[in-house]
Amino acid sequence: METLTGVLTAYGHEVVLETLGVQLQTLVYFAEGAEMRRNLLGRQGWLQLVRIGLVDYDSELYLSPYDE
């Protein structure tokens, strides 16, 4: 995997993420080395599966499966 700072060795695993009662099956990449303190969740595979609404003025977030 290539990043802005160079090459990164990572391993992809299919996982099920659940947020606010919405479950999504997606691919998450975990870095090989312990020096990388974050794991990588890309746009592809999960963002297309949800509808997100944000009302900043009211500090409200709406989330639902895309097909609802």
C-alpha positions as CSV (number, residue, x, y, z in Angstrom):
1,M,0.0,0.0,0.0
2,E,1.4,3.4,-0.9
3,T,0.8,6.5,1.3
4,L,1.8,10.2,1.1
5,T,4.8,9.4,3.3
6,G,6.0,6.2,1.4
7,V,5.2,2.5,1.2
8,L,3.3,0.8,4.0
9,T,2.9,-3.0,4.4
10,A,-0.7,-3.7,5.6
11,Y,-3.0,-6.7,5.6
12,G,-6.7,-6.5,4.7
13,H,-9.4,-8.3,6.7
14,E,-13.1,-8.3,6.2
15,V,-14.8,-7.1,9.3
16,V,-18.3,-6.1,10.4
17,L,-18.6,-2.5,11.7
18,E,-21.6,-1.5,13.7
19,T,-22.4,2.2,14.4
20,L,-25.7,3.4,15.8
21,G,-27.3,0.1,15.0
22,V,-26.2,0.0,11.4
23,Q,-24.0,-3.0,10.5
24,L,-21.6,-2.8,7.5
25,Q,-19.3,-5.5,6.2
26,T,-16.2,-3.9,4.8
27,L,-12.4,-4.3,4.4
28,V,-10.1,-2.8,7.0
29,Y,-6.3,-2.7,6.6
30,F,-4.1,-3.3,9.6
31,A,-0.4,-2.1,9.4
32,E,2.3,-4.7,9.7
33,G,4.4,-2.8,12.2
34,A,3.5,-1.6,15.6
35,E,5.0,1.9,14.9
36,M,1.8,2.7,12.9
37,R,-0.7,3.5,15.6
38,R,-3.7,3.7,13.4
39,N,-5.5,1.3,11.1
40,L,-6.9,2.2,7.7
41,L,-10.5,2.3,6.7
42,G,-10.9,3.6,3.1
43,R,-13.8,5.2,1.3
44,Q,-14.5,2.1,-0.8
45,G,-16.7,-0.6,0.6
46,W,-18.5,1.2,3.4
47,L,-19.2,4.8,2.5
48,Q,-21.4,3.7,-0.5
49,L,-23.5,1.6,1.9
50,V,-24.8,4.5,4.1
51,R,-26.6,7.8,4.0
52,I,-25.2,10.4,6.2
53,G,-26.9,13.7,7.1
54,L,-25.3,16.4,9.2
55,V,-27.1,19.4,10.7
56,D,-24.1,21.4,12.1
57,Y,-26.2,24.1,13.6
58,D,-28.2,21.6,15.8
59,S,-25.2,19.3,16.3
60,E,-27.2,16.4,14.8
61,L,-25.9,13.4,12.8
62,Y,-28.2,11.1,10.8
63,L,-27.0,7.7,9.7
64,S,-29.0,4.9,7.9
65,P,-28.3,2.1,5.5
66,Y,-28.3,3.3,1.9
67,D,-31.2,1.0,0.8
68,E,-33.7,2.3,3.5
